[in-house]
Amino acid sequence: MTNFSIRRPVFTIVVMILFLIVGLVSSTRLPLQLIPDIDPPVAAVIASYPDAGPEEVLTEVTEPLEAQLATTTGLDLIQSNTTEGTSMIILQFDWETDIEDVELDIMNTLRQVNLPDSVDEPSFLQFDPSMFPMMQLAVTSGDDIIDFQDDVLDLEQELLNIPGVASVDESGSLTEIVEVNLDRELMDDNNVAQDDISGAIQSNNVSMPGGTVLQDDLSLTTRVVSELTSVNDIRELVVGVDPESGDQITIDDVGDVDIVTEDQTVITRANQEDAMMLSIMQESSANTASTSDAVNERLDELMNDSDFEDLSIISLYDEGDFINQAINSVLSALVLGGVLAMTVLFFFLRNLKTPFIIGLAIPFSVIVTFAFMFFLDIGLNIMTLGGLALGIGLVIDNAIVVIENIYRHLSKGKDAKEAAREGTKEVMGAITASTLTTISVFLPIVFITGIVGDIFGELALTVSFSLLSSLLVAITVVPMVASRVLKAPKEDIEEKRRQGKTMKSLENITHWSLGHRKSVIAITLLLLFGGIGGLFTVGTELLPEADQSSFNVDIEMESGTSLERTDEAVTAIEDVLDDYQEIDHYSASIGGSSMDMVGKVNLILPKSSYR
């Protein structure tokens, strides 16, 4: 392979460019993620018990279900949340458990539990990360919600048309209803019963098949439609006749008809202004970062539209933005690592050509690795990019060994092609063994099951691919370029290095170590035991905490607390937060899911670089 690349440089360059094109195209199609896809072994069992209080649901539904589910194989933790009419049980299994394997057992267990007849059949839900929104927005206008909620609902429909968006859920809107308040005395005076009024409303608000009409050999299907379109239509409905005067009696004669809003079940605010919240879910196959960019771009366009110019958008959470920040940070570290590696090479070799040749290994190995990742459906995330950054130092090792040996042969007076051929041939076995040895350290991680394999498996594959790519470069591209670029040195390079200050310092250290063996062993053992001791003091964690520039304050009042009382408590917290200039935005959500005593305040801080 080395001889062929030296003899056929044009063909080698063409193949190299082809690999680069495939890699570059692949890099544009790799999905951007924060971390690799993980399927946590978490599931939920939900049971509905209509009209039952929390204590009744707890004793008759939650506790019997927990007792039966506790025997499920592989179950690590079981938690429950019981509210009025609803029981939710969270099941957390060990990471070796496949939820699909235990789903059938759980369903059979649920059928065996003796529950009250009015309890709906419990449902089993597997945890899916796509169930959580990729973006949350607060929409304000400075007006009451009822005045701008129609615009927000129109905005919701616009967002649904964006590719990659699966659904948009809104909260905080108000529902308008028609309220009919009847006057009992007027009803008695006019001899009108309540059934007369409800019957009149129902009979005048129908849409039903009207049968088939034959006309000119045509069969026409008809519908009978009678709809009430305004409050006045209801007010003018006839519900009786005055027996004395013969005048028609309308609903307006026996009561009042008005449009009112239903009692709120959830209150939402942003920066102490009435707000509606929009939670944007992405399609399971969509690229989070790309979808987020598309949503933000579309929002910028819509905010300039006259239909939405009165609305203000506050981004409460944007996973795509967080992913872009993390990816850009790792990419910067990767590029900086490559530049530092080249700088160190130049410092030691004192030659511009050699670092240039060795530097070819870095972009080539990285870009070709993108092609491997694409065909194996591996996305770009902080783990795979971290693997590339980790592999940069390992990648150039092979190229350094080859180029140094080529230089050694050049210093013996051989021509460039012969030096490249012989120099590469001598070390090919060594660098191949070295590369495979390094890969053998990372590759077993791929076969680890559970969360460790899910998170670090892609890192191991990325490092392995980059090392294989670097080996290919070292035995083909490096000798081909070296045979055209390098020339025999004018002086004995090896002798010059032996006389250099660096080599002299290394020799002195070696001589001292050989003469003070006990001291060397003592220092080595001291460092070893110091490192072991550090393992028990630094603590452990699966992944480091990430600064997302936001955090939540959860408020839970006593059971039975009204929505209004909880709102007062949250408002008091908002008043305190309003005095802190360090907070960019904050939002509040009170109630929801029949839990009037619960509230949450979400605080958005400036990015870490501005704090």
Secondary structure, DSSP 8 states (H G I E B T S, - for coil): -HHHHHH-HHHHHHHHHHHHHHHHHHHHHS-B-SS-----SEEEEEEE-TT--HHHHIIIIIHHHHHHHTT-TTEEEEEEEEETTEEEEEEEE-TT--HHHHHHHHHHHHHHS---TTS---EEEE--GGGS-SEEEEEE-SS-HHHHHHHHHHHHHHHHTSTTEEEEEEES---EEEEEEE-HHHHHHTT--HHHHHHHHHHTSEEEEEEEEEETTEEEEEEEEE---SHHHHHT-EEEE-TTT--EEEHHHHEEEEEEE---SEEEEETTEEEEEEEEEE-TTS-HHHHHHHHHHHHHHHHTSTTSTT-EEEEEEEHHHHHHHHHHHHHHHHHHHHHHHHHHHHHHH--SHHHHHHHTHHHHHHHHHHHHHHHTT--B-HHHHHHHHHHHHHHHHHHHHHHHHHHHHHHTT--HHHHHHHHHHHHHHHHHHHHHHHHHHHGGGGG--HHHHHHHHHHHHHHHHHHHHHHHIIIIIHHHHHHHH----SS-HHHHHHTSHHHHHHHHHHHHHHH-HHHHHHHHHHHHHHHHHHHTTS---SS-----SEEEEEEE--TT--HHHHHHHHHHHHHHHTT-TT--EEEEEEE-TT-TTEEEEEEE---GGG-
